[in-house]
Amino acid sequence: MASSLPKRPWRLLAYGMAVASLIGWLSLFTLSAAIFIWLALLMLLTGLVPFISLIWRK
């Protein structure tokens, strides 16, 4: 891409989705289990993001 996407709207969307997912986990599990699962998934996805470019390489 010649120019990057604007950061502010996408960052706000990501924060909103993260909070919404935590609320979803809280509706299914106890507080400690929901926070643990939420943090574990955030760590997993953050670690896998750099490898997405290798998967989608043409």
Residue frames relative to the residue before (quaternion, step in Angstrom):
aa qw qx qy qz dx dy dz
M 1.0000 0.0000 0.0000 0.0000 0.00 0.00 0.00
A 0.4811 -0.6892 0.4657 0.2768 3.55 -0.93 0.89
S 0.7966 0.0992 -0.0550 0.5937 3.59 0.98 -0.75
S 0.4898 -0.6711 0.4732 0.2929 3.54 -1.11 0.67
L 0.5626 -0.5890 0.4607 0.3525 3.53 -1.26 0.44
P 0.5672 -0.5784 0.4358 0.3921 3.60 -1.12 0.46
K 0.4422 -0.7433 0.4458 0.2308 3.57 -0.83 1.02
R 0.6433 0.5942 -0.3426 0.3402 3.57 0.85 -0.92
P 0.7185 0.4255 -0.3141 0.4516 3.69 0.62 -0.85
W 0.6681 0.4977 -0.3128 0.4562 3.59 0.98 -0.75
R 0.6285 0.5254 -0.3340 0.4661 3.57 1.08 -0.70
L 0.6548 0.4991 -0.3107 0.4750 3.58 0.98 -0.82
L 0.6276 0.5242 -0.3290 0.4723 3.58 1.05 -0.74
A 0.6561 0.5082 -0.3111 0.4630 3.60 0.96 -0.84
Y 0.6525 0.4941 -0.3210 0.4765 3.60 0.95 -0.81
G 0.6513 0.5197 -0.3148 0.4546 3.57 0.97 -0.80
M 0.6616 0.4923 -0.3037 0.4772 3.58 1.00 -0.82
A 0.6291 0.5270 -0.3390 0.4600 3.60 1.05 -0.71
V 0.6649 0.4803 -0.3041 0.4845 3.59 0.94 -0.83
A 0.6423 0.5152 -0.3265 0.4642 3.60 1.00 -0.77
S 0.6531 0.4956 -0.3285 0.4690 3.60 0.98 -0.71
L 0.6227 0.5199 -0.3483 0.4697 3.60 1.03 -0.68
I 0.6417 0.5072 -0.3242 0.4753 3.60 0.97 -0.79
G 0.6363 0.5221 -0.3236 0.4667 3.59 1.03 -0.73
W 0.6576 0.4844 -0.3149 0.4835 3.59 0.95 -0.82
L 0.6399 0.5330 -0.3313 0.4435 3.59 1.02 -0.75
S 0.6527 0.5052 -0.3272 0.4601 3.59 1.08 -0.57
L 0.7063 0.4522 -0.2636 0.4767 3.60 1.20 -0.43
F 0.8134 0.2079 -0.0584 0.5401 3.58 0.98 -0.89
T 0.6378 -0.4792 0.4129 0.4396 3.55 -1.32 -0.01
L 0.7137 -0.4731 0.3014 0.4194 3.57 -1.25 0.35
S 0.7077 0.4629 -0.2818 0.4534 3.59 0.75 -0.99
A 0.6619 0.4953 -0.3123 0.4680 3.61 0.95 -0.80
A 0.6510 0.5212 -0.3191 0.4502 3.59 0.96 -0.83
I 0.6742 0.4783 -0.3024 0.4747 3.59 0.90 -0.85
F 0.6358 0.5279 -0.3301 0.4561 3.60 1.00 -0.78
I 0.6776 0.4781 -0.2952 0.4745 3.60 0.84 -0.93
W 0.6409 0.5359 -0.3140 0.4510 3.58 0.99 -0.88
L 0.6918 0.4585 -0.2823 0.4811 3.59 0.88 -0.91
A 0.6360 0.5274 -0.3351 0.4529 3.60 0.99 -0.76
L 0.6729 0.4793 -0.3020 0.4757 3.60 0.94 -0.80
L 0.6267 0.5234 -0.3449 0.4629 3.60 1.02 -0.71
M 0.6554 0.4979 -0.3150 0.4725 3.60 0.98 -0.81
L 0.6487 0.5195 -0.3183 0.4561 3.59 0.96 -0.84
L 0.7025 0.4606 -0.2786 0.4655 3.58 0.81 -0.96
T 0.6257 0.5267 -0.3425 0.4624 3.61 1.03 -0.69
G 0.6759 0.4891 -0.2923 0.4674 3.58 1.04 -0.72
L 0.7140 0.4585 -0.2580 0.4620 3.58 1.10 -0.61
V 0.4825 0.6988 -0.4271 0.3106 3.61 1.18 -0.36
P 0.6679 0.4991 -0.3460 0.4301 3.69 0.80 -0.75
F 0.6818 0.5046 -0.2900 0.4432 3.59 1.12 -0.55
I 0.4578 0.6831 -0.4522 0.3455 3.60 1.23 -0.11
S 0.6419 0.5280 -0.3331 0.4452 3.57 1.00 -0.75
L 0.6352 0.5164 -0.3386 0.4639 3.61 1.10 -0.55
I 0.6495 0.5112 -0.3208 0.4626 3.58 1.06 -0.70
W 0.7658 0.3833 -0.1913 0.4795 3.58 0.89 -0.95
R 0.3873 0.7258 -0.4863 0.2947 3.60 1.23 0.20
K 0.2668 -0.7787 0.5504 0.1396 3.55 -0.92 0.92
